[in-house]
């Protein structure tokens, strides 16, 4: 079954997936009695639907970010725990094979002690999402802007690789996207333990691409999310040595995430599925980035 307040979208999606359409969420739950729910609404609405699912004992997968309200997210986490509910948040980059290989390299010790990294990423958001100005993206209160919409993808996967963010220093602004005033670019230094990661992100550049490099005392690793290339350079072997990574369509990462959620529905754990505590940690970090960009000061997470 599918539920949407937009009747045109409801009819379209229901037709594409041969699903039973419902205009009202409560009505849909009563009539269809689902054994799992996926919430893909604007961020400020995630927890309302998530709470209803948990109250009725239905496992739920929330779209990222978990919320725009940190305290409400903490309350939700408590409710899930106290009811033994099953809930997760959809951070799909955690299911990309290239990050799994990167994690192996980072934790192998071959790069020595990790100290610094840089992620550069961007896309022509207006071409990929032409209606952005009339959606949640136009308003911070509904989860809009580059810091709440795009940055969480990368912060979450880097926290999976390097550990939780501890402090941030950021700058952000509106540069190009028309008919909105929220930021479409952000530069942030985020401290993941002893690793200082620089994130450079915008939503207007022509190529849709992401490049990542991490440097340690004994070597460096770099990877491209578009070409699916990963290479290591070390003091013992001073040249870039590429490692073959089987290219994986982005859709396959969504499929893997869906299968991981179905495991959760059946009561099984999955190593890469993002739990509520991890999603709250990412929310804390991104809210600190917003605060730092406004105050122009370092903010501790």
C-alpha positions in Angstrom: 0.0 0.0 0.0 1.1 3.6 -0.5 -0.2 6.8 1.3 0.3 10.4 0.1 -1.6 13.6 0.6 -0.8 14.6 -3.0 -3.4 12.8 -5.0 -1.6 13.1 -8.3 1.6 11.5 -6.8 -0.5 8.9 -5.0 -2.2 7.7 -8.2 1.2 7.7 -10.0 3.1 5.7 -7.4 0.3 3.3 -6.7 0.1 2.6 -10.4 3.8 2.1 -10.8 3.9 -0.5 -8.0 0.4 -2.0 -8.3 -0.1 -0.8 -4.7 -3.3 0.0 -2.8 -3.6 3.8 -2.5 -4.6 5.6 0.7 -5.0 9.4 1.2 -5.1 9.1 5.0 -2.3 7.5 7.0 -4.5 6.2 9.9 -7.1 4.9 7.4 -4.4 3.1 5.5 -3.0 1.4 8.6 -6.4 0.2 9.7 -7.4 -1.1 6.3 -4.2 -2.6 5.2 -2.6 -3.7 8.5 1.0 -3.4 7.3 3.8 -5.4 8.8 6.4 -2.6 8.0 6.2 1.1 7.2 8.6 3.4 5.2 8.3 7.1 5.9 9.5 9.3 3.1 8.0 12.7 4.0 9.7 16.0 4.6 12.0 15.7 7.7 9.9 17.6 10.1 7.1 15.0 9.7 9.2 11.9 10.1 8.8 11.3 13.8 5.0 11.8 13.9 4.5 8.9 11.5 7.3 7.0 13.1 5.7 7.2 16.6 2.4 6.0 15.2 4.1 2.9 13.7 6.0 2.2 17.0 2.8 2.6 19.0 1.2 -0.1 16.9 4.2 -2.4 17.0 5.0 -1.9 13.3 8.7 -1.7 12.3 9.5 1.6 10.6 12.2 2.9 8.3 12.5 6.7 8.3 14.0 8.7 5.5 17.1 10.7 6.5 17.6 12.9 8.5 15.7 11.4 11.4 14.2 14.9 12.2 15.0 18.6 12.4 14.3 18.6 16.1 17.0 17.0 18.2 15.1 16.8 21.5 12.1 15.2 19.7 14.5 12.7 18.2 15.8 11.8 21.6 12.3 11.3 22.9 11.6 9.1 20.0 14.7 7.0 20.7 13.5 6.5 24.3 10.0 5.5 23.1 11.5 2.9 20.7 13.7 1.5 23.4 11.0 1.3 26.1 8.5 -0.4 23.7 11.2 -2.8 22.2 10.3 -1.3 18.9 12.2 -1.7 15.6 13.2 1.4 13.8 16.0 2.6 11.5 16.9 5.5 9.3 17.7 5.4 5.6 21.3 6.4 5.0 21.9 4.6 1.8 25.6 5.3 1.4 26.3 2.8 4.1 25.4 0.1 1.6 27.8 1.1 -1.1 30.5 -1.5 -1.6 33.2 1.2 -2.0 32.7 2.3 1.6 32.9 -1.2 2.9 36.3 -1.6 1.2 37.4 1.8 2.5 36.5 0.8 6.0 38.6 -2.3 5.7 41.6 -0.2 4.5 41.2 2.4 7.2 40.9 -0.2 10.0 43.8 -2.4 8.6 46.5 -0.2 10.0 48.3 0.1 6.7 47.8 3.9 6.6 49.2 4.3 10.1 47.5 6.7 12.5 44.8 8.7 10.6 45.0 12.4 10.8 43.3 14.3 8.0 40.9 13.9 5.1 38.9 15.9 2.6 35.6 15.2 0.8 34.6 17.3 -2.1 31.1 16.7 -3.5 28.5 18.5 -5.6 25.8 18.2 -8.2 23.5 20.4 -10.4 20.6 20.2 -8.0 18.3 22.3 -10.2 18.6 19.8 -13.0 18.2 16.7 -10.8 15.4 18.2 -8.8 13.7 20.9 -10.9 10.9 21.5 -8.4 13.2 22.0 -5.5 12.0 25.6 -4.8 8.4 24.4 -4.1 9.5 21.5 -1.8 10.8 21.1 1.7 14.2 22.2 0.4 13.2 25.9 0.5 12.9 26.0 4.3 15.2 25.1 7.1 12.2 24.3 9.3 11.2 21.4 6.9 14.7 20.1 6.5 15.8 22.3 3.6 19.2 23.7 2.6 22.4 21.9 1.8 23.4 21.3 5.4 20.3 19.4 6.3 19.5 17.9 2.9 22.8 16.8 1.4 25.5 16.9 4.1 23.9 14.2 6.4 24.6 11.6 3.7 28.3 12.1 4.0 28.6 12.9 7.7 26.7 9.7 8.5 29.0 7.4 6.4 32.1 9.2 7.7 31.0 8.6 11.2 30.6 5.0 10.3 34.2 4.9 9.1 36.0 7.3 11.5 33.8 7.5 14.5 31.4 10.2 15.8 31.9 13.9 15.1 33.2 15.8 18.2 33.4 19.4 16.9 32.8 21.5 13.8 33.9 24.8 12.3 31.8 25.8 9.2 30.9 28.4 6.7 27.9 28.3 4.4 25.9 30.5 2.1 23.5 30.8 -0.8 25.3 31.2 -4.1 23.4 30.0 -7.2 20.1 28.2 -6.8 17.2 30.4 -7.8 13.9 31.1 -5.9 15.3 30.0 -2.5 17.4 31.7 0.2 18.7 28.6 2.1 22.4 27.7 1.7 23.4 25.8 -1.4 27.1 25.4 -0.4 28.9 24.5 2.8 32.5 24.1 3.8 33.1 22.5 7.2 36.0 21.0 9.2 34.7 18.3 11.4 36.8 16.5 14.1 36.2 12.8 14.1 38.4 11.9 17.1 42.0 12.6 15.9 41.0 12.9 12.3 40.2 16.4 10.9 37.9 15.9 7.9 37.2 18.8 5.6 33.8 18.6 3.8 33.3 20.8 0.7 29.8 20.5 -0.7 27.7 22.5 -3.1 24.4 22.0 -5.0 25.1 23.9 -8.2 28.3 22.6 -9.8 28.0 21.1 -13.3 29.4 17.5 -12.6 27.6 15.2 -10.2 30.6 13.8 -8.4 32.2 13.0 -5.1 35.9 12.6 -4.3 37.3 11.5 -1.0 40.9 11.3 0.4 42.1 10.3 3.8 45.7 10.6 5.0 47.6 8.8 7.8 51.1 8.7 9.1 52.1 5.8 6.8 49.9 6.3 3.7 46.9 7.7 2.0 43.7 6.4 0.4 41.6 8.2 -2.2 38.4 7.1 -4.0 35.8 8.4 -6.5 32.1 7.5 -6.0 31.4 8.1 -9.6 34.1 6.0 -11.2 34.1 3.5 -8.3 37.9 3.7 -8.1 39.9 3.4 -4.9 43.7 3.6 -4.6 46.3 3.5 -1.8 49.6 5.3 -1.6 52.1 4.4 1.1 55.6 5.2 2.2 56.7 1.6 1.7 55.3 1.7 -1.9 55.3 5.3 -3.1 52.9 5.1 -5.9 49.2 4.9 -6.2 48.0 1.3 -6.3 44.4 0.8 -7.4 42.1 -1.8 -6.0 39.4 -3.2 -8.2 35.9 -2.4 -6.9 32.9 -3.8 -8.8 30.8 -0.9 -9.9 27.5 -0.8 -8.2 24.4 1.2 -9.4 23.0 3.5 -6.8 19.7 1.6 -7.1 21.5 -1.6 -5.9 22.5 0.3 -2.7 18.8 1.0 -2.1 18.0 -2.7 -2.7 20.5 -3.7 -0.1 19.2 -1.2 2.3 15.7 -2.5 1.8 16.8 -6.1 2.4 18.6 -5.0 5.6 15.3 -3.4 6.8 13.4 -6.5 6.0 15.9 -8.4 8.2 15.1 -5.9 11.0 11.4 -6.6 10.4 12.2 -10.2 11.0 14.1 -9.4 14.2 17.6 -9.8 12.8 20.4 -7.2 13.1 22.3 -5.8 10.1 25.8 -4.3 10.4 25.2 -1.4 8.0 21.6 -0.4 8.6 21.6 2.9 10.5 20.1 2.7 13.9 18.3 5.5 15.8 21.4 6.4 18.0 23.6 6.7 14.9 21.0 8.9 13.2 20.7 11.1 16.2 24.5 11.5 16.3 24.5 12.6 12.7 21.6 15.1 13.4 23.7 16.5 16.3 26.6 17.1 14.0 24.6 18.7 11.2 22.9 21.0 13.6 26.3 22.0 15.0 27.3 22.8 11.4 24.3 25.0 11.0 25.1 26.8 14.3 28.8 27.2 13.4 27.9 28.6 10.0 25.7 31.2 11.6 28.0 32.1 14.6 31.3 31.7 12.7 32.7 29.9 15.7 33.7 26.3 16.5 30.8 24.3 18.0 31.2 21.2 20.0 28.9 18.3 19.2 
